[in-house]
Amino acid sequence: MKFPSPNPAVAERYYTEAHWRFDSTSQLFENMVRHHSERTALSDAEGNFFTYRELHAHVESVATCFADAGIGEEDIVTICAPNWWQTVVCILATLRVGAIINPVPMTYGWKDIKYVVDTCESKALILAGKFRNADHTAHIEDILGPGHGKKLVIQLAVGAQQAGVPFDTLLGKGECAVPLPSKPDNVAAILFTSGTESKPKGVVHTHNTILYGERCFVETLELGPEDTCFMASPISHASGFLHGVILTLTTGGHLSILDIFTASAAVDQMRRDSATWTMGATPFLVETSNELKARNATLPALRYFLCGGAPLPESVVRRAMETGMRVLSVYGSTESPPHTVVWPSDPPENAWTTDGRAAGDGIEIRIVDENGDECPEGEIGEEWSRGPNTFLGYLNAPEITARSLDSDGWYHSGDLAYQRPDGSIRISGRIKDMIVRGGQNIAAREVEELLIQIPGCLECALVGIPHERLGETGGAVLVMEPGHVVGVQEVYDLLVAQGVAKFKIPERVECWDALPKTPSGKIQKFKVQKMLAEGIKGEGDVR
């Protein structure tokens, strides 16, 4: 498989400016093991604690099994598992043998996993077994086909069936004989994201593009070995993987992971582990604040709660501040991982009035008009960014890459924003037809292509409906043939039967006579959103 590669001239500049360095992720982790061997590296909700030495031993054992299976440089390992210590071990073991980690969230349906595995031509698939209502082992034949081919399948816990090698049998194998990976410009991770396209896209990152972004966070937030990162966001999703696993375990910190979020459990674990910072979508912040207020308690060690995924309401931030939490808003994407952040030195109100400023001196940000010309301060345009943290391209998708990543290295976010006098930016909307539900992206087109297959459906539109806790939820409007009517439950049952991830399923469904359109026949989704918010149904040919 051919991967995008760094532009040689750009790479030379980034090395000269010391934005890119010569260490791989595994080399940095190895350094932490040497310098902090008896310091706590990892803890989980079950009360398991591992020092760097203990975690390293498990990583080496699983890496040995990967190597014995012939998995190495440029091979892709897909993992769909929750925030368990075994998941962290498998991620680090994949990187240890020079392979490429492809984490996908547990909210994926089996069809999503199949698409990712097929696209990546993954050499190994790691599944959790049963976790909450999900158990992808029940669909292993659907995902991989009869006999599973030559893929290594590892199962972390008990599931509907034994789909692969039990994780526990991989431990105790000793140190891996494969030399530590030492090529920081090799691809390290492929992170799938849904945008305006109908299918998720594989975002390609090297060790250097990942590590630069994490160093920016470390320097901006002044993080180090004394810090504990509490991560309830999925570590099989970009935020948890990058800012939880990679940032923390390459800087000697303590990573505390929670697999099933409840505010009560989160507060208990943050207090238990003296968490100094955390990061999550708005629902995590809202529920944590409510829990602390109900207990009349605080989190004494917590310095920062980083929050992104959607602009933060003032009321949410003020409620958090009342419990003693300092909220810092962040903005970015999987392609350009959070590249703006409200700095600790910024006024507290910047958390709800801005989406931060550049997280590092190598990151450039522009707000441009439709011709690509710079917008004056305060004028809304599209947000572009570039820097040593920017992805190399989409996997096997050069045409889509060319539309998002121009020849000068600027990533075109598709988000509308404006620049403020202090250098911060504020996101004001999206050009992209995408819904962000609880920090997870839903490509409207992908869901619409399934909705239109409902018997009797003539037209449909999926839009985001504002939601205080989740940011947005999906609302579907269908135009049906006479005599055909569907509701939320029917849509839910139909989409679940097709293997659609549950977070993508619309939580509001209405049948209208017609959808508002432009004279050329294009559906006006902003009108659909407004009409849903106001309780107005489309009747006749609304224009």
C-alpha positions in Angstrom: 0.0 0.0 0.0 1.3 3.5 -0.9 1.0 6.1 1.8 1.3 9.9 1.4 4.7 11.2 2.2 6.0 14.5 3.6 7.0 17.2 1.1 10.9 17.1 1.2 11.2 20.9 1.3 8.7 21.3 4.0 10.3 18.4 6.0 13.7 20.1 5.8 12.3 23.3 7.1 10.5 21.6 10.0 13.7 19.8 10.9 15.7 23.0 10.7 13.3 24.7 13.0 13.3 21.7 15.4 9.5 21.2 15.0 10.2 17.8 13.7 12.8 15.6 15.6 14.5 12.3 15.2 12.7 10.1 17.8 9.8 7.8 17.1 6.9 7.4 19.5 8.3 4.1 20.7 11.7 5.6 21.3 10.2 8.3 23.5 8.2 5.7 25.4 11.4 3.7 25.9 13.1 6.8 27.3 10.3 7.2 29.8 10.6 3.6 30.9 14.3 4.1 31.6 13.9 7.4 33.5 10.6 6.7 35.3 10.5 2.9 35.6 8.7 2.8 39.0 6.4 5.7 38.4 2.8 5.0 37.7 2.1 5.0 34.0 -1.4 3.7 33.7 -4.5 3.1 35.8 -8.1 2.2 35.0 -11.6 2.1 36.4 -11.1 -1.4 37.8 -8.3 -0.3 40.1 -5.5 -1.7 38.0 -2.2 0.3 38.3 0.9 -0.3 36.2 4.3 1.3 36.6 6.3 2.2 33.4 8.3 -1.0 34.0 5.2 -3.2 34.2 3.5 -1.6 31.3 6.6 -1.9 29.2 6.8 -5.7 29.9 3.3 -6.2 28.6 4.0 -4.1 25.6 7.1 -6.1 24.8 5.2 -9.4 25.1 2.4 -8.4 22.8 4.9 -6.9 20.4 6.7 -10.3 20.3 3.4 -11.9 19.2 3.0 -9.3 16.5 6.5 -9.9 15.2 6.0 -13.7 15.3 2.9 -13.2 13.1 5.0 -11.3 10.6 3.5 -7.9 11.4 5.9 -5.0 11.1 6.8 -1.8 9.3 3.9 -0.4 7.1 1.5 -3.1 8.2 -1.8 -1.8 9.7 -3.4 -3.0 12.9 -7.0 -2.1 13.5 -8.3 -2.0 17.1 -11.8 -1.5 18.2 -11.8 -1.5 22.0 -12.8 0.6 25.0 -10.6 2.4 27.6 -9.1 -0.7 29.0 -5.4 -1.2 30.0 -5.2 -4.0 27.4 -6.1 -1.5 24.7 -3.2 0.8 25.7 -0.9 -2.2 25.6 -2.0 -3.2 22.1 -1.6 0.4 20.8 1.9 0.7 22.1 2.8 -2.9 20.9 1.7 -2.0 17.4 4.0 1.0 17.3 6.8 -1.0 19.0 7.1 -3.3 15.9 7.0 -0.3 13.5 3.4 -1.1 12.4 0.6 1.5 12.0 -2.1 1.7 14.5 -5.7 2.2 13.3 -7.9 2.8 16.3 -11.7 2.9 15.7 -14.3 3.8 18.4 -16.6 1.2 20.0 -19.6 3.2 18.7 -18.8 1.9 15.2 -21.2 -0.7 13.7 -19.8 -3.8 12.2 -20.3 -2.4 8.7 -18.1 0.6 9.7 -15.4 -1.8 11.0 -15.5 -3.9 7.8 -15.1 -0.8 5.7 -12.1 0.4 7.7 -10.4 -3.0 7.7 -11.0 -3.4 3.9 -9.7 0.1 3.2 -6.6 -0.4 5.3 -6.0 -4.0 4.2 -5.3 -4.5 7.9 -3.0 -7.4 8.9 -4.6 -7.7 12.3 -7.9 -6.9 14.0 -8.2 -6.4 17.8 -11.7 -6.6 19.2 -12.9 -6.1 22.7 -15.4 -8.9 23.0 -18.6 -7.8 24.8 -18.7 -4.2 26.0 -22.0 -2.7 27.1 -24.4 -3.4 24.2 -21.7 -4.0 21.6 -20.1 -7.3 20.7 -18.4 -7.2 17.4 -17.2 -10.8 17.8 -20.8 -11.8 16.8 -20.1 -10.3 13.4 -16.6 -11.5 12.8 -17.6 -13.4 9.7 -19.3 -10.4 8.3 -16.3 -8.2 9.0 -13.5 -10.5 7.7 -15.3 -13.1 5.7 -15.3 -16.9 6.2 -12.2 -18.2 7.8 -10.8 -14.7 8.5 -8.2 -15.1 5.8 -4.7 -14.6 7.0 -5.4 -11.9 9.5 -4.4 -12.1 13.1 -7.4 -11.6 15.4 -7.0 -10.8 19.1 -9.9 -10.7 21.5 -9.5 -8.8 24.7 -12.4 -10.2 26.7 -15.2 -12.8 26.5 -17.7 -12.2 23.6 -20.5 -13.9 21.8 -18.0 -16.2 20.3 -14.2 -16.8 20.4 -13.2 -14.8 17.4 -9.5 -14.7 17.9 -6.5 -15.3 20.2 -7.3 -14.5 23.8 -5.3 -11.5 24.9 -4.2 -13.1 28.2 -2.3 -15.8 26.3 0.0 -13.2 24.7 1.5 -12.0 28.0 4.7 -13.3 29.5 6.6 -13.7 26.2 9.6 -11.6 27.1 11.2 -8.8 25.3 10.6 -8.2 21.6 13.7 -9.0 19.4 12.7 -6.4 16.7 14.8 -3.2 16.9 13.0 -0.1 18.1 11.5 1.8 15.2 13.7 4.8 14.4 12.0 6.5 11.4 9.9 9.4 12.7 8.6 10.2 9.2 7.1 6.8 8.8 3.3 6.5 9.1 2.3 5.9 12.7 -1.5 6.1 12.7 -4.5 6.1 10.4 -7.4 7.8 12.1 -10.8 7.6 10.4 -13.0 10.7 10.4 -16.4 11.5 8.8 -16.7 14.8 7.0 -18.8 15.8 4.0 -18.0 12.6 2.1 -20.4 9.7 2.4 -17.8 7.4 3.8 -15.2 7.9 6.6 -11.8 8.9 5.4 -8.5 7.6 6.7 -6.3 10.4 8.0 -2.6 9.6 7.7 -0.2 10.8 10.4 3.5 10.2 11.0 5.3 10.0 14.3 6.5 13.6 13.7 3.1 15.1 12.8 1.6 13.5 16.0 4.4 14.3 18.3 4.7 18.0 17.3 1.1 18.6 18.2 1.5 16.9 21.5 4.6 18.8 22.3 2.7 22.0 21.7 0.1 21.0 24.3 2.8 20.0 26.7 4.5 23.4 26.4 1.3 25.5 26.4 -0.2 23.7 29.4 3.2 23.2 31.1 2.6 19.4 31.5 5.2 17.0 32.7 6.0 13.7 34.6 4.2 15.0 37.7 0.9 15.3 35.8 -2.0 12.9 35.7 -4.3 12.9 32.6 -7.8 11.6 33.2 -9.2 10.3 30.0 -12.9 9.2 29.6 -12.9 10.2 25.9 -12.3 7.0 23.9 -8.6 6.2 23.4 -9.7 4.5 20.2 -10.8 8.0 19.0 -8.4 10.8 18.0 -8.6 12.9 21.2 -8.1 10.0 23.6 -5.5 8.4 21.5 -3.4 11.5 20.8 -3.8 13.6 24.0 -4.3 10.7 26.3 -2.1 7.8 25.3 0.6 9.4 23.2 1.0 12.8 25.0 1.0 11.2 28.5 3.1 8.1 27.9 5.9 10.0 26.0 6.3 12.6 28.7 6.4 10.3 31.8 3.0 11.2 33.0 0.2 9.1 34.5 -2.7 8.1 32.3 -6.0 7.4 34.1 -8.6 5.8 31.8 -12.3 5.3 32.4 -14.2 3.0 30.1 -17.9 3.8 31.0 -18.5 7.4 31.7 -20.8 8.4 34.5 -20.2 11.7 36.3 -20.0 9.9 39.6 -17.4 7.4 38.4 -15.4 10.2 36.7 -15.3 12.4 39.8 -14.3 9.4 42.0 -11.5 8.4 39.7 -10.2 11.9 39.2 -10.0 12.3 43.0 -8.5 8.8 43.5 -5.7 9.5 41.0 -5.3 13.2 41.7 -5.9 14.1 38.0 -4.3 17.4 37.0 -6.0 17.8 33.7 -8.6 16.2 31.4 -10.1 16.6 28.0 -13.6 15.8 26.7 -16.6 17.0 24.8 -19.3 19.2 26.3 -21.4 16.4 27.8 -18.4 15.3 30.0 -18.0 18.9 31.3 -21.7 19.4 31.9 -22.2 16.2 33.8 -19.0 16.5 35.8 -20.0 20.1 36.9 -23.4 18.9 37.9 -22.0 16.0 39.9 -19.5 18.3 41.8 -22.3 20.8 42.6 -24.6 18.0 43.8 -21.7 16.8 46.1 -20.7 20.3 47.1 -17.2 19.0 46.1 -14.2 20.1 44.1 -11.3 18.5 42.2 -8.4 20.0 44.1 -5.6 18.7 41.8 -7.4 19.5 38.5 -5.7 22.4 36.7 -7.5 22.3 33.4 -10.6 20.8 31.7 -10.0 21.1 28.0 -13.2 21.0 26.0 -13.9 20.9 22.2 -16.1 19.5 19.6 -18.5 22.5 19.5 -18.5 26.1 20.8 -19.0 26.2 24.5 -22.0 28.0 25.9 -21.3 30.7 28.6 -23.6 29.0 31.1 -21.8 25.7 30.8 -18.4 27.3 31.5 -19.7 29.4 34.4 -21.3 26.4 36.0 -17.9 24.6 35.8 -16.1 27.6 37.2 -18.4 27.6 40.2 -17.0 24.2 41.1 -13.4 25.4 40.8 -12.6 24.0 37.3 -10.6 26.1 34.8 -12.1 25.4 31.3 -9.9 25.8 28.2 -11.7 25.5 24.9 -9.8 23.8 22.0 -10.4 23.6 18.3 -9.1 21.4 15.5 -9.8 18.2 13.6 -8.3 14.8 13.0 -6.5 16.3 10.0 -5.1 19.2 12.0 -5.4 18.0 15.6 -6.4 20.7 18.0 -4.3 23.5 16.8 -5.9 26.3 18.8 -6.4 26.4 22.5 -7.3 28.9 25.1 -4.0 29.4 26.9 -3.9 29.3 30.7 -2.8 33.0 30.7 -5.8 34.0 28.7 -8.9 35.5 30.4 -11.4 32.9 31.7 -14.1 34.3 29.4 -12.1 33.3 26.4 -13.4 29.8 27.0 -16.9 30.8 25.8 -16.0 33.8 23.6 -13.2 32.2 21.5 -12.0 28.8 20.4 -8.4 29.7 21.3 -5.3 30.8 19.5 -2.4 28.8 17.9 -1.1 26.1 20.2 2.4 26.5 19.0 4.7 28.8 17.1 4.9 26.5 14.1 1.2 26.5 13.5 -0.3 29.0 11.1 -3.9 30.0 10.8 -5.7 32.0 8.2 -9.4 33.1 7.7 -10.0 33.4 4.0 -12.9 34.3 1.7 -14.1 32.2 -1.2 -11.2 33.3 -3.4 -8.6 32.3 -0.7 -7.8 35.9 0.2 -7.3 36.9 3.8 -10.4 38.2 5.5 -10.2 41.4 7.6 -10.3 41.0 11.3 -13.9 40.2 12.5 -15.1 39.1 9.0 -16.3 35.5 8.6 -14.5 33.2 6.3 -13.2 29.6 6.0 -10.6 28.6 8.6 -7.3 27.2 7.1 -4.4 25.9 9.0 -1.0 24.4 8.4 2.0 23.3 10.4 4.1 20.4 11.5 1.0 18.7 13.0 -0.9 18.7 9.8 -1.8 15.3 8.3 -0.1 14.0 5.1 -3.4 13.1 3.3 -6.2 10.7 3.2 -5.5 7.0 2.7 -6.0 5.9 -1.0 -7.9 9.1 -1.7 -5.7 11.5 -3.6 -8.6 13.5 -5.2 -10.3 14.0 -1.8 -6.9 15.0 -0.3 -6.4 17.6 -3.1 -9.7 19.2 -2.2 -8.8 19.5 1.5 -5.0 19.9 1.5 -3.6 22.4 -1.0 -0.2 22.4 -2.6 1.1 25.0 -0.1 0.2 22.7 2.8 -2.9 24.5 4.0 -5.7 22.3 5.3 -9.1 23.7 4.4 -11.2 23.0 7.4 -14.7 23.7 5.9 -15.4 25.6 9.1 -16.5 29.2 9.2 -14.6 31.5 11.6 -13.4 35.0 12.3 -10.3 36.4 13.8 -10.4 38.4 17.0 -8.1 41.3 18.0 -6.1 39.1 20.4 -5.2 36.6 17.7 -7.9 34.1 18.9 -10.4 32.7 16.5 -14.1 32.0 16.9 -15.9 29.2 15.0 -19.2 30.5 13.7 -20.5 27.6 11.6 -19.7 24.9 9.1 -19.4 24.8 5.4 -19.2 21.0 5.7 -22.5 19.1 5.9 -21.6 17.5 9.2 -23.2 17.0 12.6 -21.1 16.9 15.8 -22.8 14.8 18.4 -21.1 14.6 21.7 -17.7 15.1 20.0 -18.3 12.5 17.3 -18.8 13.4 13.7 -21.8 12.3 11.6 -21.6 12.7 7.9 -25.1 13.7 6.9 -24.7 12.3 3.4 -23.8 8.9 4.7 -27.0 8.6 6.8 -29.1 10.2 4.0 -28.0 7.5 1.6 -29.5 4.9 3.9 -32.7 6.9 4.7 -33.5 7.3 1.1 -33.7 3.5 0.8 -36.6 3.4 3.2 -39.7 2.1 1.3 -41.7 5.1 0.1 -39.1 7.7 0.9 -38.8 10.3 -1.9 -36.5 12.8 -0.4 -34.7 13.3 2.9 -32.4 15.6 4.8 -30.4 15.1 8.0 -29.5 18.2 10.0 -28.0 19.0 13.4 -30.4 20.1 16.1 -28.8 22.1 19.0 -28.5 20.2 22.3 -27.1 21.6 25.5 -25.4 18.4 26.6 -24.4 16.8 23.4 -23.8 19.9 21.3 -26.0 18.6 18.5 -28.2 15.6 17.7 -29.5 14.4 14.4 -32.8 15.4 13.1 -34.2 13.7 9.9 -36.9 15.0 7.7 -38.4 12.6 5.1 -40.8 13.3 2.2 -42.8 10.1 1.8 -45.1 8.8 -0.8 -48.8 9.0 0.1 -49.8 6.4 2.6 -46.2 5.9 3.9 -45.2 7.2 7.3 -42.2 6.4 9.5 -41.1 7.5 12.9 -38.1 7.4 15.2 -38.5 3.7 16.1 -38.9 2.5 12.5 -35.9 4.5 11.4 -33.9 3.2 14.4 -34.8 -0.4 13.7 -34.0 -0.1 9.9 -30.6 1.5 10.4 -29.5 -0.8 13.3 -30.4 -3.8 11.1 -28.0 -2.5 8.5 -25.1 -2.2 11.0 -25.2 1.5 11.4 -23.4 3.0 14.5 -26.1 4.0 17.0 -24.7 7.5 17.5 -25.4 8.2 13.8 -29.1 7.4 14.0 -31.4 10.5 14.0 -33.1 11.1 17.4 -35.8 13.1 15.8 -37.8 12.1 12.7 -40.5 14.0 10.9 -42.4 13.5 7.6 -43.1 16.6 5.6 -44.9 17.3 2.4 -41.8 18.9 0.9 -38.4 20.2 1.8 -37.4 23.9 1.3 -35.3 24.3 -1.8 -33.4 26.8 -3.9 -34.7 27.6 -7.4 -32.2 25.1 -8.7 -33.6 22.4 -6.5 -30.9 22.2 -3.8 -32.3 21.5 -0.4 -31.9 24.5 2.0 -30.7 22.7 5.1 -30.4 25.9 7.1 -34.2 26.4 6.6 -34.8 22.8 7.6 -32.9 23.4 10.9 -34.8 26.6 11.5 -38.2 25.0 10.8 -37.4 22.1 13.1 -36.3 24.5 15.9 -39.6 26.5 15.5 -41.8 23.4 15.1 -42.8 24.3 11.6 -43.5 21.5 9.1 -42.8 21.9 5.4 -46.0 22.0 3.4 -46.2 22.4 -0.3 -43.2 23.7 -2.2 -41.5 25.8 0.4 -38.9 28.1 -1.1 
